[in-house]
Structures are given as structure tokens and as C-alpha cells.
């Protein structure tokens, strides 16, 4: 779950598009949505803001769409995902693809086992407009632990290791599905307007 002030000015709880969640859920069988609320949780088990996932034990397979703002909170969630990977727990994260940021330089590139870049901006569920930034899926798992030699107090990693970089498999089909759904919705609106 991501809570942001939408660029149109309204509060928007950004739920992960179901296609993306379902695609990775088939691979990882998620047991926990680590940052959610009662309206947008994608797993039976989830942590709300009040429960504070940063101080909780996570499951063996976790999905994380962390708060994207403020940046320091997102950094804490990514740090927690790396820490959980050191306990042989897998966390699949949907995060902004801002590769120049300290989050990417200090955590993603050194510790991620897989990075799937999305080739266009996502339309989050329940939000009218696409996000204002590109996104990526980042996986931290037991192979992250092999590259982990500790995080200093300033949360900077001490080594860099290999990872798998790719564009999300099946994303072109997803885009076609979104386009078809939009065309269908537009057609239904025209029919509705004609009947009114």
C-alpha cells in the first residue's frame, strides 16, 4: 500500500495493480502484505500503519508496496526487507525506479536478487491517472544474504553483488489488457450516456 497526495490534489491509497501482484504471487506465494490497510490489502495477513511493519516479524514470503513518501520511511522499509532476507525470508517490493537515489545505490543494487523494470508508468488500482514516476519490482531473498556483510549505522551497505536485471515478463500482455479494459470502459460510458 502506498499513501500519497495524488498529483490532482486528492488523497489516494495506491493499491498495487492486481496483474502485477498475481503474477509475482504465483511465483512466491505471498503470506504477508507488509504495508497495507483494510481497503487495499492483497494478502489475508497484512500490517497496517498502526501495526508498524518495521517492528514486526515478517513471513517467509512477503509483498511490499511501501509508502513512497517521505523518502526516509521508504528507506526504512527497504532496509527491513534486506534485514528479512538475511533471515532467509523473501520480500518482493514495488518501488519507484529512481536509480540515482541513495535507496537504489545503498540497498537495491547491492542486495537485490532480481530487478524487473516496468517500461511505462503504472495505473495503480483505484487511481484515475498513472503514477508520476516509473516503477520497478525488486526482490530481496536468501541470495541477498550471501552478499550481505552488515549495514553500518548510517544504513550504507559494505559490498556490492550480482543480480538479475530484466524487464517484467508478461508486461506487454498487461499493457494490452489495460488498453482493452479502457476501450471497453469508454464504450460502456458512451452507451450509458446515450441511454440517459
PLY file of the C-alpha trace (Angstrom):
ply
format ascii 1.0
element vertex 196
property float x
property float y
property float z
element edge 195
property int vertex1
property int vertex2
end_header
0.00 0.00 0.00
1.20 3.44 -0.77
-0.42 6.58 0.55
0.39 9.75 -1.32
-1.15 13.04 -2.17
-2.22 12.41 -5.74
-0.97 14.95 -8.24
-4.55 16.10 -8.78
-4.57 17.12 -5.12
-6.66 14.34 -3.56
-5.59 11.71 -1.06
-5.11 8.39 -2.83
-4.30 5.00 -1.36
-2.38 3.42 -4.20
-3.20 -0.27 -4.43
-0.90 -2.46 -6.47
-2.41 -3.41 -9.83
-3.79 -6.93 -9.42
-1.99 -8.23 -12.50
1.38 -7.42 -11.00
0.51 -8.85 -7.61
-0.98 -12.02 -9.14
2.00 -12.55 -11.44
4.51 -12.49 -8.57
2.15 -14.26 -6.16
2.16 -17.28 -8.49
5.95 -17.40 -8.17
6.39 -16.55 -4.48
3.03 -17.47 -2.81
2.91 -14.40 -0.58
1.97 -14.86 3.06
2.09 -11.20 4.11
1.33 -7.79 2.64
3.79 -5.78 4.71
2.31 -2.30 4.13
-1.44 -2.23 3.67
-4.73 -1.13 5.12
-8.16 -2.73 5.42
-9.25 -1.50 1.98
-6.25 -2.41 -0.14
-4.60 -5.44 1.44
-3.71 -8.13 -1.08
-2.95 -10.92 1.40
-5.07 -12.35 4.20
-2.29 -11.39 6.61
-1.15 -7.77 6.45
0.30 -4.98 8.55
-1.36 -1.59 8.78
0.33 1.70 9.57
-0.84 1.36 13.18
0.72 -2.11 13.50
4.04 -0.78 12.16
5.57 -3.47 9.98
9.03 -2.08 10.71
8.96 -3.56 14.22
7.08 -6.78 13.39
8.26 -10.24 12.34
7.60 -10.85 8.66
6.62 -14.10 6.96
8.77 -16.30 4.74
7.30 -14.73 1.59
6.26 -11.06 1.67
4.84 -8.49 -0.70
5.74 -4.85 -0.09
4.38 -1.74 -1.77
5.93 0.67 0.75
4.90 4.25 1.40
6.67 6.23 -1.33
6.80 9.43 0.67
8.52 10.55 2.77
11.66 9.07 1.33
13.12 8.23 4.75
10.15 5.94 5.51
10.61 4.11 2.22
14.30 3.67 3.06
13.33 2.10 6.40
11.02 -0.38 4.65
13.70 -1.35 2.13
16.22 -1.73 4.97
13.70 -4.01 6.72
13.31 -6.09 3.53
17.09 -6.57 3.36
17.15 -7.49 7.05
14.39 -10.05 6.48
16.37 -11.50 3.54
19.18 -12.18 5.98
16.70 -14.39 7.85
16.06 -16.37 4.62
12.78 -14.54 4.00
11.78 -13.29 0.56
10.31 -9.84 0.00
9.07 -8.64 -3.37
8.90 -4.83 -3.46
7.12 -2.46 -5.82
9.08 0.79 -5.66
9.78 3.88 -7.75
12.52 3.25 -10.31
14.70 6.14 -9.22
18.07 4.51 -9.72
20.01 7.66 -8.85
18.71 7.75 -5.27
20.51 6.53 -2.16
17.87 3.80 -1.69
18.89 2.26 -5.00
22.60 2.89 -4.57
22.75 1.70 -0.95
20.20 -1.12 -0.88
18.72 -2.17 -4.21
21.81 -2.55 -6.36
23.92 -4.19 -3.63
21.32 -6.63 -2.27
18.50 -7.29 -4.74
18.48 -10.70 -6.40
16.05 -9.61 -9.14
15.09 -6.20 -10.52
12.24 -6.08 -13.03
11.87 -2.67 -14.67
8.42 -1.69 -15.93
8.55 0.07 -19.27
5.78 2.58 -18.58
4.14 4.24 -15.62
1.66 2.12 -13.71
-2.02 2.74 -13.33
-2.50 1.86 -9.68
-5.82 0.33 -8.75
-8.46 2.89 -7.73
-6.41 5.81 -9.12
-7.58 7.60 -12.23
-4.19 8.77 -13.51
-0.93 6.86 -13.92
1.75 7.35 -11.31
4.09 10.30 -11.66
7.19 8.10 -11.79
8.47 4.85 -13.34
8.33 1.71 -11.17
10.28 -1.48 -10.64
9.81 -4.79 -8.88
12.75 -5.59 -6.60
13.26 -8.97 -4.95
15.30 -9.49 -1.80
15.81 -13.14 -0.82
18.34 -15.58 0.61
20.80 -14.78 -2.18
20.74 -11.21 -0.82
22.05 -12.65 2.45
25.08 -14.10 0.69
26.09 -10.61 -0.39
25.26 -9.07 2.97
28.16 -8.33 5.30
26.39 -5.89 7.54
24.89 -2.44 7.31
26.65 0.39 9.05
24.80 2.70 11.41
24.16 5.12 8.54
22.50 2.16 6.71
25.12 2.07 3.94
26.00 -1.40 2.62
29.56 -2.60 2.60
29.61 -4.75 -0.56
28.01 -4.96 -3.97
26.96 -8.24 -5.58
25.39 -9.63 -8.77
21.68 -9.54 -9.53
19.28 -10.29 -12.35
18.11 -7.23 -14.29
15.23 -7.57 -16.75
12.01 -6.06 -17.99
8.99 -7.61 -16.30
7.96 -10.78 -18.13
4.38 -10.54 -19.40
4.22 -6.76 -19.09
3.31 -6.26 -22.75
0.28 -8.52 -22.25
-0.62 -6.47 -19.17
-0.48 -3.23 -21.18
-2.70 -4.76 -23.86
-5.19 -5.85 -21.19
-5.24 -2.34 -19.68
-5.81 -0.81 -23.14
-8.64 -3.27 -23.88
-10.26 -2.57 -20.49
-10.03 1.20 -21.07
-11.59 0.87 -24.53
-14.37 -1.30 -23.04
-14.96 1.26 -20.26
-15.06 4.10 -22.80
-17.59 2.17 -24.90
-19.74 1.45 -21.83
-19.68 5.15 -20.93
-20.83 6.11 -24.43
-23.67 3.55 -24.27
-24.62 4.77 -20.78
-24.59 8.43 -21.89
-26.81 7.58 -24.88
-29.32 5.83 -22.62
-29.53 8.69 -20.12
0 1
1 2
2 3
3 4
4 5
5 6
6 7
7 8
8 9
9 10
10 11
11 12
12 13
13 14
14 15
15 16
16 17
17 18
18 19
19 20
20 21
21 22
22 23
23 24
24 25
25 26
26 27
27 28
28 29
29 30
30 31
31 32
32 33
33 34
34 35
35 36
36 37
37 38
38 39
39 40
40 41
41 42
42 43
43 44
44 45
45 46
46 47
47 48
48 49
49 50
50 51
51 52
52 53
53 54
54 55
55 56
56 57
57 58
58 59
59 60
60 61
61 62
62 63
63 64
64 65
65 66
66 67
67 68
68 69
69 70
70 71
71 72
72 73
73 74
74 75
75 76
76 77
77 78
78 79
79 80
80 81
81 82
82 83
83 84
84 85
85 86
86 87
87 88
88 89
89 90
90 91
91 92
92 93
93 94
94 95
95 96
96 97
97 98
98 99
99 100
100 101
101 102
102 103
103 104
104 105
105 106
106 107
107 108
108 109
109 110
110 111
111 112
112 113
113 114
114 115
115 116
116 117
117 118
118 119
119 120
120 121
121 122
122 123
123 124
124 125
125 126
126 127
127 128
128 129
129 130
130 131
131 132
132 133
133 134
134 135
135 136
136 137
137 138
138 139
139 140
140 141
141 142
142 143
143 144
144 145
145 146
146 147
147 148
148 149
149 150
150 151
151 152
152 153
153 154
154 155
155 156
156 157
157 158
158 159
159 160
160 161
161 162
162 163
163 164
164 165
165 166
166 167
167 168
168 169
169 170
170 171
171 172
172 173
173 174
174 175
175 176
176 177
177 178
178 179
179 180
180 181
181 182
182 183
183 184
184 185
185 186
186 187
187 188
188 189
189 190
190 191
191 192
192 193
193 194
194 195
